[in-house]
């Protein structure tokens, strides 16, 4: 005798992005609720928090470029071991929504994260493609940020303000990897799959994914929103071409590692890099 859970699982669609549900109302409603819950636990909540932060920055005296947005700061100043514990706790818990997505896709019968090309089957192509993407987007992104800040559309982004302790650079690298995995798995692989199953057109799904990516960077200012939304368009197009988020995770991780570690090494030592 089959369980109720088995019957529910069988009612869910098994197709990838761009395919609609094979069955009607209940399956569609379940997928919609699931998607909203995953976003509420991850990047959707970040988008709302970012919007509130941006409103606060706009209504604060002074221009945006005179305010700072710190990405990696200390949780326990003057207490390095406690600070390290909090840093690792934050990185680990931020990855829980990715594990939830993996569970949901496995239960669906889609093969977990392998269904979106996040696996170890093609490490060298993923690494090569990701490196090329990072090289192209990184230089353009830095130029855009500097221009947006100079024009007053962006806060001064402070990638890190950690104390000078032995774990500083390992934590910055882990933070960069965590950011890349969470964002690319959820806002590209998972979101596009679910929107396709809900009947969204490819263009509508691309716009939704890109705007979501821009919105949770809005705390950096208008420049952060626009720059990341454009990056979102590029990433969605590349994902549809390759069928893998692996290269996108690599590219995003490299971009953040260079930003975090580069700032730590160069802040205050070069004139072109804004500091708070």
C-alpha positions in Angstrom: 0.0 0.0 0.0 1.4 3.4 -1.0 1.7 6.1 1.6 0.0 9.5 1.3 3.5 11.1 0.9 4.1 9.0 -2.1 0.8 10.1 -3.7 1.6 13.7 -3.1 5.1 13.3 -4.5 3.6 11.6 -7.6 1.4 14.7 -8.2 4.4 17.0 -8.5 5.8 17.8 -11.9 9.2 16.3 -12.8 10.1 18.5 -15.7 12.8 21.1 -15.8 12.6 24.8 -16.3 10.2 25.8 -19.1 7.9 22.8 -18.6 4.6 23.3 -17.0 3.0 21.0 -14.4 1.5 17.8 -15.8 -1.4 18.1 -13.4 -3.5 21.1 -12.4 -4.5 23.1 -9.3 -3.1 21.2 -6.2 0.3 20.5 -7.7 0.6 24.1 -9.0 -0.5 25.5 -5.7 1.9 23.3 -3.8 4.8 24.4 -6.0 3.9 28.1 -5.6 3.8 27.8 -1.8 7.0 25.9 -1.7 8.8 28.5 -3.8 7.5 31.4 -1.6 8.6 29.5 1.5 12.1 28.9 0.1 12.5 32.5 -0.9 11.1 33.7 2.5 13.8 31.7 4.2 16.6 33.0 2.0 17.0 35.6 -0.8 13.4 36.9 -0.7 13.9 37.9 3.0 17.3 39.4 2.0 15.5 41.5 -0.7 13.0 42.9 1.8 15.8 43.6 4.3 17.8 45.3 1.6 14.9 47.5 0.6 14.4 48.6 4.2 18.1 49.3 4.5 18.0 51.4 1.3 15.1 53.5 2.5 17.0 54.1 5.7 20.0 55.2 3.7 17.9 57.5 1.5 16.3 59.2 4.5 19.5 59.6 6.4 21.3 63.0 6.2 24.1 63.1 3.7 24.6 61.5 0.3 24.7 57.8 -0.4 28.4 57.8 -1.2 29.1 59.2 2.3 27.5 56.2 3.8 29.0 52.7 4.0 27.6 49.2 3.4 29.8 46.7 5.2 29.6 43.1 3.9 31.8 41.1 6.3 32.1 42.7 9.7 33.0 41.5 13.2 30.3 39.9 15.4 32.3 40.1 18.6 35.0 42.9 18.5 38.0 42.2 20.7 37.0 38.5 21.2 38.5 36.7 18.3 37.5 33.1 19.2 33.9 34.1 19.8 34.0 36.1 16.7 35.2 33.1 14.7 32.4 31.0 16.1 29.8 33.5 15.0 31.4 33.8 11.6 31.3 30.0 11.0 27.8 29.8 12.4 26.6 32.5 10.0 28.2 30.8 7.0 26.8 27.4 7.9 23.2 28.5 8.6 23.1 30.6 5.4 23.6 27.3 3.5 20.5 25.6 5.0 18.1 26.9 2.3 20.4 25.2 -0.3 20.1 21.9 1.6 16.3 22.4 1.6 16.3 22.9 -2.1 18.4 19.8 -2.5 15.9 17.9 -0.4 12.9 19.2 -2.3 14.4 18.3 -5.7 15.4 14.9 -4.5 11.9 14.2 -3.2 10.5 15.3 -6.5 12.7 12.7 -8.2 14.7 15.3 -10.1 18.1 14.1 -8.9 18.7 16.9 -6.3 21.2 19.6 -7.2 22.5 17.5 -10.0 19.4 18.5 -11.9 20.8 22.0 -12.2 24.4 21.0 -12.9 25.8 21.6 -9.4 27.9 18.5 -9.0 31.5 17.3 -9.6 31.0 15.6 -13.0 32.6 18.4 -15.0 35.0 20.3 -12.7 37.5 21.6 -15.2 35.0 22.9 -17.7 33.1 24.5 -14.8 36.3 26.1 -13.5 37.4 27.3 -16.9 34.1 28.8 -17.8 33.7 30.4 -14.4 37.1 32.0 -14.5 36.4 33.5 -17.9 33.0 34.9 -16.7 34.6 36.3 -13.5 37.3 38.0 -15.6 34.8 39.7 -17.9 32.3 40.7 -15.3 34.8 41.7 -12.6 36.5 44.5 -14.5 33.2 45.9 -15.9 31.6 45.6 -12.4 34.4 47.5 -10.7 34.2 50.3 -13.2 30.4 50.5 -12.9 30.6 50.6 -9.1 33.2 53.4 -9.1 31.1 55.4 -11.6 27.9 54.9 -9.7 29.5 55.9 -6.4 31.0 59.0 -8.0 27.6 60.0 -9.4 26.1 59.6 -5.9 23.9 56.5 -6.7 25.8 54.1 -4.5 27.0 53.7 -1.0 30.6 53.1 -0.3 30.9 49.3 -0.2 33.2 48.0 2.4 33.8 44.3 1.5 35.3 43.5 4.9 36.2 45.1 8.2 37.4 42.0 10.1 40.1 42.3 12.7 43.7 41.3 11.8 43.5 37.7 13.1 44.8 34.5 11.6 41.3 33.3 10.4 40.5 36.5 8.5 41.3 35.4 5.0 39.9 31.8 5.4 36.6 33.3 6.7 36.5 35.7 3.8 37.0 32.9 1.3 34.4 30.7 3.0 32.0 33.7 3.0 32.5 34.2 -0.7 31.9 30.5 -1.5 28.8 30.5 0.7 27.4 33.6 -1.1 28.0 32.1 -4.5 26.4 28.7 -3.7 23.3 30.2 -2.1 22.6 32.8 -4.8 23.3 30.6 -7.9 21.5 27.5 -6.7 18.4 29.4 -5.5 18.1 32.5 -7.8 19.1 30.6 -11.0 18.8 26.9 -10.8 15.9 26.5 -8.4 13.9 29.6 -9.2 14.0 29.1 -13.0 12.9 25.4 -12.6 10.0 26.3 -10.4 8.8 29.3 -12.5 9.0 27.1 -15.6 6.9 24.5 -13.9 4.4 27.1 -12.9 4.0 28.1 -16.5 6.0 31.3 -16.6 7.5 32.2 -20.0 11.3 32.1 -20.3 11.5 35.9 -20.6 9.3 36.4 -17.5 11.4 34.0 -15.5 14.6 35.7 -16.7 13.2 39.1 -15.6 12.1 37.7 -12.2 15.5 36.1 -11.5 17.4 39.2 -12.5 15.2 41.6 -10.5 15.5 39.4 -7.5 19.3 39.4 -7.7 19.3 43.1 -8.0 16.8 43.7 -5.2 18.8 41.9 -2.5 21.8 44.1 -3.4 19.7 47.3 -3.1 21.3 48.0 0.3 24.4 49.1 -1.7 22.4 51.7 -3.6 20.9 52.1 -7.1 24.2 51.1 -8.7 24.3 47.8 -6.7 20.7 47.1 -7.9 21.4 47.8 -11.6 24.8 46.1 -11.7 23.6 42.9 -10.1 20.4 42.8 -12.2 22.4 43.0 -15.4 24.7 40.3 -14.0 21.6 38.3 -13.4 20.5 38.5 -17.0 24.0 37.3 -18.1 23.9 34.4 -15.7 20.5 33.2 -16.7 21.4 33.2 -20.3 24.6 31.3 -19.6 22.7 28.8 -17.5 20.2 28.2 -20.2 23.0 27.7 -22.7 25.1 25.3 -20.6 22.4 23.8 -18.3 24.8 24.1 -15.3 25.1 26.4 -12.4 28.6 25.1 -11.7 30.3 27.7 -13.8 28.2 30.4 -12.3 29.1 29.3 -8.7 32.8 29.4 -9.7 32.5 32.8 -11.3 30.6 34.3 -8.4 33.0 32.8 -5.8 36.0 34.2 -7.7 34.3 37.7 -7.9 33.6 37.8 -4.2 37.0 36.3 -3.2 38.8 39.0 -5.2 36.6 41.7 -3.8 36.9 40.6 -0.2 40.6 39.7 -0.1 41.6 42.5 -2.5 39.9 45.1 -0.3 41.6 43.7 2.7 45.0 43.9 1.0 44.6 47.3 -0.8 42.3 49.4 1.3 44.1 52.6 2.3 47.0 51.8 0.1 45.7 52.8 -3.3 44.0 56.0 -4.1 41.3 54.7 -6.5 39.7 52.3 -4.0 37.0 54.1 -1.9 37.0 53.4 1.9 34.6 54.3 4.6 
